[in-house]
Amino acid sequence: MAKYIGNRKELSEDKLEAMEEIVMDSAKAQAVLDASRSSMGMDISPIDLINIESFSSRVISLSEYRKGLQDYLRSKMNQVAPSLSALIGEVVGARLISHAGSLTNLAKYPASTVQILGAEKALFRALKTRGNTPKYGLIFHSTFIGRAAAKNKGRISRYLANKCTIASRIDCFSEIPTPVFGDKLRAQVEERLAFYETGEAPRKNLEVMKEAQQEATEVVSEIKRKLEKKERKKKKREKRRLEALEATGEAAAPQEEETPSKKKKKRKSEGDVSENGVEEEPQEERTPAKKKKHSAPEETPTSAQKKKRKSKGLQEES
């Protein structure tokens, strides 16, 4: 609101409709407009106005971040512990899980421990001084204890801790957790509150759990059908994708080019075939003779001349 209005001197009737959308009240928007006209405060300097706008934008961003965080917590708790969040809310349920360390640890705790979870200092101080032990810990932030009378706060906190323990165990050890049991347990706590106030007898736990079991079975079967259908669709899409990849791979696969060695072999085989169609036997490759280790010494020019003279003399005698 402060960011939209800015300087009060610039506020006019044109901005009244937008102000009504912000405050969600036409009377309040009109009161703000009248107050801006009749205000006797000092004018705001440009530097102060810049600081006010930056502060208001910071507050708006923090509120948006808080909303996003709350939505994330709600979705996460509905996945992890739907019964516990349906019973006492997402914030209190998340605090209990965080304080216990995990949902499994919270499920292992007895109801008496869950009741005073978060009030350990007060408990040990009471044990040391032999005073009264605390009646509630983190579950005090639940709406049920605030709605109960002062004399019934301890009783309703004990009952609520019992139901929280049941809900946490159902969420922890069930194959597919659903909020059905949490809704039924919440209805039981409401009936117990009415019993403390008016004396109306609540339903028995056995009847409520039978109804919850039937509803939970139907919900789980429906969830399983949806998951199976989703899995089948996923497999079909994957199969189509693989078939498309194979088809494109076969069409775009380049032919193997002939290597130079293959070309030489082909030419050689064509040359070996004679004109009559008879294939000639390939000639054996001549292996070069091994060179002797000690080669003969080269003849000198004088020895060669002597040999020529001897051969001439023999020819003349004959």
N, C-alpha and C positions, 0 to 999 in steps of 0.2 A: 504493500500500500504506500509506504513512504517512498519507495523507488518510483512508483508510478506518478505520485503527486509532484515530487520534487519541490520547487519553490511554491509557496502558498499563494503568491501574487499571480501566478500563472494558472491557478485553478479556476475553472469556469463551469457553466452548465453543460458544456459539450462533453466533459469528462464524467458526468454523473452516471451515465449508463454503464461505463466501464468500471466505475467504482462499485456499483451495485453487483456486478458479476464477481468482483474480488471479495467483498464482504458478505455476499449472499443475503443482503438485507437492504431494502430501499430506504427505510427510515434511518438506519445508521449512516448510509451514504449521504443522505440529505443533512444529517446532523454534522457530519464532517465538513460538508460544504459551507454550512452556516457558520461553523466555528472558524473556518479559515477567513471568512469575511469580517467577523467581529473580533478577531484576535488582536491583542495589543502587544504581542511579543516583538522582540527585536528582529530585524531583518537578518537573514542568513547570508553570510558572505559566500562567494564562489568556492573558496577553498573548503569551507565547512560543508557546503553542499556536495562537493566531490567525495569527501570522507563519508558522509552519510550514505551516498549512493553505493560506494564500495562496500560499506558495512552491510547495507540491506541486501546487496547481491550475494555477499558471503553467507548471510543467514538463509537466503533462498536456496543456495546450493547445498547447504548443510541439511535443510529440511528435505530436499529432493533425495539426497544421499540416504537419509534416514528411512524414507519411504521405500527406496530400492532395497535397502538392507532388510527391512521388515518383510517385504515380498519374498526375498531370498530365504529368509528364516522360515517363513510360512511354508514355502514349497519344500524345503529340505526336511522340516519336521513332519510334513504329511507323507514323505517317502520313508523316513526312518522310524518315527514313532507316531503313527496316526491316532492310535487310541489315547495315548498320553496327552497329545496336543488337543484332542477333542474334549478331554476331561477337564484339564486345568489351563489350557491355552498354550500357545507356542512359546511365549517368552518364559513363563515359569517352568515349563517342561524342559526347555533348552538349558535353563539355569541348573535344574536338578541333574541333568545328564552331564553338564560341564563340571559341576561340583563332585559328582561321583567318579568322573573320569571316563566313563563310557556307559552305553545303555546296558551292557552285560553286567557291569558292576552295580548299576542301579537296580537291576532285576534281582541280584543276589542279596540286596539289603532287606532286612525285615522292615515291617511297617513302623516299628518304634524308631528305627534309625532314620527312615525317610521323614518322619514327623519333625525331628529336630535337626535335619540336615541343613547346615548353614549357621547353626547356633551353638557350635562346639565350645566357644569361649564361655558363653553364659552357662552351659551345662557343667563344665569343669569348675567354674567359679562357684556354682551352686553346690557341687559335690564337696568342694574344699571347705566352704563356709557352712555346709549343712543347711542350705536354704532351699527355697522352692526351685525346682528344675523348670526350664523353659517349656512352654506348651507347643511352640511351633517355630520353624526356621524359615526356609525359603517359601514354603507353601502359604505363609502369611500373605504374600502378594496375590494370592488367588482371591477371586471375588466372593467365594463362599464364606470365608472367615470374616470378611468385612460386613457381610449382610447378616451374620449371626449376632445374637444378643451377647452381652458381655459374659453372662453366666454360661452360655453354650459354646463359647469359642474353643475351649479345650476339647469338648466332646466332638464338635464338628471337625476340628483339626485331626483328631485321632481317626475318625471315620474316613476323612478325605485321604489321609496317608495310607490307610488300608486299600482304598480303591486305586490310588496311584501305584502302589506296589503290584496290584493285579494287572493294571493296564501296561506297566512296563514289562512284566513277564510275558504277557500276550504278544506285545510288539517284538520282544527279543527272540522268542522261541517259535513263533508261527512262521509257516513257509511263505505265505503272502499276507502281510499285515494289512488290516482294514480298519476304518474308524467306527465300525459297527459297535464293537464292545465299548469303546470310549463314550459313544452317545448314550448307550444303556447305563453305563456307570454314572455318567453325569446326571441322567434322570433319577437314578437312585439317590444321589446326593441332594438333589432338589427335593425329593420326597422326604428325606431325613430332615432337611431344614423346615419343611412344612410341618413335620411331626413335632419338632421342638417348639414351634410357634403355636400351632393350632391343636395338636394332639391327634391329627389324622394318621391312622396306621399306614405305614408304607407297604409295598408289595414284598413278598418273600424273594430272597436272592435266587432261589432255585428256579422260580418262574421266569424271572428276568433273564437269567443265563440261558434257559432253554430257548426263549425267543431270540436272544442274541445269536445263539449257535445256528438256528435255522436261517436267520437273515445272513449271517456271515458265510454259510455254505453256499447260498445262492449268489452272493456277491463274488466269492472266490471262483465259483464255476464260470460266472460271466467274465471275470478278468482273465481266466485261463483261455476261454474261447477267443477273446480278443487278442491275446498274446499269440495263440496258435495261428490265427488268421493273419496277423502281422508277420509272423515268421514265414508263412507260406508265400505271402506277397514278396517278401525280401528274397526268398530263394528263387522265385520266378524272375525277378528283376536281375539277380545275379546270373542266372542261366542265360537270359537273353543277352546280357552284356558280354558273356563269354562267347556265345555263338556269333555275335556281331564282330567281336575281335578276331575270331578264327576266320570268318568270311573275308574281312578286310585284309588279314595277313596272307591268305592264300592268293587273293587277287593282286596284291601289291608286292608279292615276293619276286625279286629280280632273278632272272635266269643266271646260272653260274657261268661265268666266262671261262673259256678254255685257257688253261695255263700254257706257257711256252713249251714245257716238256711234253704236254699232251699233243700239241700241234706237231712237234718234231716226230713223235711216234707215229702219228697219223700219216704224215708225209712219207715216212720210211716204209710203212706197211703198204701204201699205195705204190711206191716205187718198186717194191719187191715182187709185185704181181706182174707177170709178163703179159705180152699182147695176146697170147693164146689162152689166157685165163689160168695158166699154171703158175702156181706160186713158187718162186725160186727160193732155194734155201739161203738163208743169210750167211754171208761169208764170216768165217771166224776172225775175230780181231787178232791181229798179230801183236803179240806182246814184244816189246822191245827187249833186245838182249841185254843182259846185265853187263854193266861195264866192269872191266877188270880193275882190281884195286891198283895194280902197278902197271901203268901204260908203258909201251915200248919207247925207248928214247928216240928222238928224232934224228934222222940221218943227216950228217954234215955234208956240205957241198963237195968236199974232197972225196969222200967215200962213194958218192954217186958218180963222180967222174971216173973213178977207178973201175966201177962195174961196167960202165958204158965201153970203156976201152977193152976190157976183157971180152965182152960180147962181140965187138967188132973183130977182134983177133980170131976168135973161134969161127966166125963166118968166113973170113978170108982163107983159113986153113982148109975148110970144107970145100 
